[in-house]
């Protein structure tokens, strides 16, 4: 399972498996591009590597709350969202 927490300066990814729990902190400045599909947001940290945030996976707020956050923390030229 992967869980994301979005903060003012960064987002935290928590990966939980049967054997371990791992946390990684990711600064928005490292995000190269953000795109949106019908079902998810893709936060690219490299040309072929992205954090995939499912729209139906929000436990607080929803996709309509997430877009304004992205617009404040990601440069407009990097955003490709609705």
N, C-alpha and C positions, 0 to 999 in steps of 0.2 A: 504494500500500500504506500502511496505517496501523498503527502499532505503539504500544502503551501500556506504560509502566513505572509501577508503583504503589509509592509510597514512603510514609513515615510521615506526612508533612504535605501531600503533593500527589501528582499523577500527571502524567507527561510524555507528550505525544502527539507522535509523529514521523511525518510524512507524507513519503513518498518518491515522486517522479515521475521521468520521464526527464530533466526539466530541472533539478530542484532537490530539496533536502531541507529541510524546515521542522520546527522544534521549538517546542512551546508547553508551558509549565508551568501547571498548573491546580491551584489550592488547593481542598481538599475543602470549605472554608468557602463557596465559591462555588456548590457543588452545591445545587440547590433541592429535588431529589427523585431517588430511585433506585427504579426498578421492575425487575422480572424477568419474562421470558417463558420459554417452553420452550427457546429458543435463544440468548438474549442478556440482558445487563444494560444498562439505559439510565440513564445519569448525566445528568440534566437540568441544564443551566446557564441555561436560560430556558424559558418555558412551551412553546415549540415547537422547542427546540434541545437535542439530547442527544448525548453521546458514546455510541456503541453498541459494547459489548464482547461479541464473540461467544464463547459458551461453548466452542466447539471451537477457539478461537484461542489458548488459553494455551500458552506455550512453557515456562513454569515453573509448577508447581502446576496447579490446576484450579479449577472453580467452587466446589468445597467448601472450598478454601483462601481463596477470594476473599470469600465471605460473612462470615467472622469479621473480616476486615480492614474491610469496609464497616461492620460493627456497631461497630467501635471509632473510626472516623473520621467517620461521618455520624450526625447526631442521629436518635434512634429515630423521631420523628414524620415524618421525611423518607424513611424506609425502607419499601419495599413489596416485600420479598423473602421467599423461603421460609424 
